[in-house]
Amino acid sequence: MASDDPFQLLPFVAFEAILVHLKVTQESLIDTKALTTHEYPIFVSWYSGNGALRGCIGTFKSCSLSKAIRIFSIKSAFEDCRFSGISIAEVETLSCQVSVLVDFEPALHAFDWEDGVHGLQISFSFEKQSYTSTFLPNVSTLQGWSPMETIHQLIRKT
């Protein structure tokens, strides 16, 4: 699998990581050396055959993609508390999206973002408790939400 773009490896490494975790295959056969020099925040999302979200976990901390892709592939597949862990039987029906996050910028107001381009993160405190929530760039598109509904759901998610 030769490519000038090491980021194209990420979904393959994600699938391999869950297959190793499920003991379907041995340790990694994909060479991820090209990813070791890249450090970014990353999220891994799994979708079932009908397009429904099946798991999504990641980090806003920049970390080595060669390590983070395996860690967050497994966490999102088996540790997302919203879903039961992925089974061997459903692996062949899954699709994977790896979001490498770059160019963070503060919004000027609640609607200062473009659907499918910008992810959203909200942080606030209420009664001495802190709340945060995140949507990746494609969430509102996949859900069919209006900008107002997206902001409402982002707040609700906290």
C-alpha positions as CSV (number, residue, x, y, z in Angstrom):
1,M,0.0,0.0,0.0
2,A,2.2,2.8,-1.3
3,S,1.0,6.4,-1.0
4,D,2.6,9.8,-0.8
5,D,-0.1,10.8,1.7
6,P,0.4,8.9,5.0
7,F,-3.0,10.1,6.2
8,Q,-4.6,7.7,3.7
9,L,-3.4,4.9,5.9
10,L,-5.4,6.0,8.9
11,P,-8.7,4.1,8.2
12,F,-6.8,0.9,7.3
13,V,-4.9,1.1,10.6
14,A,-8.2,1.7,12.5
15,F,-9.8,-1.4,11.1
16,E,-6.6,-3.4,11.7
17,A,-6.5,-2.2,15.3
18,I,-10.0,-3.5,16.1
19,L,-9.3,-6.8,14.3
20,V,-6.2,-7.3,16.4
21,H,-8.3,-6.3,19.5
22,L,-10.9,-8.9,18.6
23,K,-8.1,-11.5,18.0
24,V,-9.1,-12.0,14.4
25,T,-5.6,-11.2,13.2
26,Q,-2.0,-11.0,14.6
27,E,-0.2,-7.8,15.5
28,S,-0.1,-4.9,13.0
29,L,1.2,-5.6,9.5
30,I,0.7,-2.0,8.3
31,D,3.9,0.1,8.4
32,T,3.0,3.4,10.2
33,K,6.5,4.9,10.3
34,A,5.3,7.7,8.0
35,L,2.9,8.7,10.7
36,T,5.3,9.0,13.6
37,T,6.4,12.5,12.7
38,H,2.8,13.8,12.7
39,E,1.1,15.1,15.9
40,Y,-2.5,16.2,15.8
41,P,-5.7,15.9,17.7
42,I,-7.7,13.0,16.4
43,F,-11.1,11.5,16.5
44,V,-12.2,8.0,15.2
45,S,-15.8,7.5,14.3
46,W,-17.4,4.1,13.4
47,Y,-20.7,3.9,11.4
48,S,-22.9,0.9,10.9
49,G,-24.0,-0.3,7.5
50,N,-27.1,2.0,7.6
51,G,-24.9,5.0,8.4
52,A,-25.8,5.3,12.1
53,L,-23.0,6.3,14.5
54,R,-21.6,3.2,16.2
55,G,-18.9,4.9,18.3
56,C,-16.7,8.0,18.4
57,I,-13.9,8.9,20.7
58,G,-10.8,11.1,20.3
59,T,-8.7,13.8,21.9
60,F,-8.0,17.5,21.4
61,K,-4.5,16.9,22.6
62,S,-1.9,16.7,19.8
63,C,-0.3,13.2,19.8
64,S,1.6,10.9,17.5
65,L,-0.8,9.7,14.9
66,S,0.9,6.3,14.7
67,K,0.0,5.6,18.3
68,A,-3.2,7.6,18.6
69,I,-4.9,5.9,15.6
70,R,-4.7,2.5,17.3
71,I,-5.7,3.8,20.8
72,F,-8.7,5.8,19.7
73,S,-9.8,3.2,17.1
74,I,-10.1,0.7,20.0
75,K,-11.6,3.2,22.4
76,S,-14.3,4.3,20.0
77,A,-15.1,0.8,18.9
78,F,-15.3,-0.8,22.4
79,E,-15.4,2.0,25.1
80,D,-17.9,4.6,23.9
81,C,-20.5,4.3,26.7
82,R,-23.3,5.2,24.3
83,F,-23.0,1.9,22.5
84,S,-22.2,-1.7,23.2
85,G,-18.8,-2.8,21.9
86,I,-18.4,-3.7,18.2
87,S,-18.7,-7.5,17.5
88,I,-16.7,-9.6,15.1
89,A,-19.9,-10.2,13.1
90,E,-20.5,-6.5,12.3
91,V,-17.0,-5.5,11.4
92,E,-17.5,-6.1,7.7
93,T,-20.5,-3.8,7.7
94,L,-18.7,-0.9,9.3
95,S,-17.3,2.3,7.9
96,C,-14.7,4.4,9.6
97,Q,-14.0,8.1,9.6
98,V,-10.7,9.4,11.0
99,S,-10.8,13.1,11.7
100,V,-7.5,14.8,12.1
101,L,-8.1,18.2,13.6
102,V,-6.2,21.3,12.5
103,D,-6.5,25.1,12.4
104,F,-8.6,25.7,15.5
105,E,-10.2,29.2,15.6
106,P,-12.6,30.9,18.0
107,A,-16.1,31.7,16.7
108,L,-17.3,35.2,16.7
109,H,-20.9,34.1,17.5
110,A,-22.9,30.9,17.8
111,F,-23.5,30.6,14.1
112,D,-20.0,31.5,12.9
113,W,-19.3,28.1,11.4
114,E,-19.8,26.2,8.1
115,D,-21.6,22.9,8.0
116,G,-19.2,20.1,6.9
117,V,-16.2,22.3,7.3
118,H,-16.0,23.4,11.0
119,G,-16.2,21.2,14.0
120,L,-17.9,22.7,17.1
121,Q,-16.8,22.8,20.7
122,I,-18.6,24.5,23.6
123,S,-17.3,25.0,27.1
124,F,-19.1,26.7,29.9
125,S,-19.6,26.6,33.7
126,F,-22.9,26.6,35.6
127,E,-23.3,26.4,39.3
128,K,-19.6,25.6,39.9
129,Q,-19.6,22.7,37.4
130,S,-17.8,22.8,34.0
131,Y,-19.4,21.4,30.9
132,T,-17.9,20.7,27.4
133,S,-19.2,19.2,24.3
134,T,-17.9,18.6,20.8
135,F,-19.3,17.9,17.3
136,L,-17.1,17.0,14.4
137,P,-17.6,18.9,11.1
138,N,-20.0,16.3,9.6
139,V,-22.4,15.8,12.5
140,S,-25.0,18.3,11.6
141,T,-25.0,17.1,8.0
142,L,-25.4,13.4,9.0
143,Q,-28.2,14.3,11.4
144,G,-30.0,16.7,9.0
145,W,-30.0,19.4,11.7
146,S,-30.4,23.2,11.0
147,P,-27.8,25.5,12.5
148,M,-30.1,26.3,15.4
149,E,-30.8,22.6,16.1
150,T,-27.1,21.8,15.9
151,I,-26.3,24.4,18.6
152,H,-29.3,23.1,20.7
153,Q,-28.0,19.5,20.4
154,L,-24.4,20.6,21.2
155,I,-25.6,22.2,24.4
156,R,-27.8,19.2,25.2
157,K,-24.8,16.8,24.8
158,T,-22.9,18.5,27.6
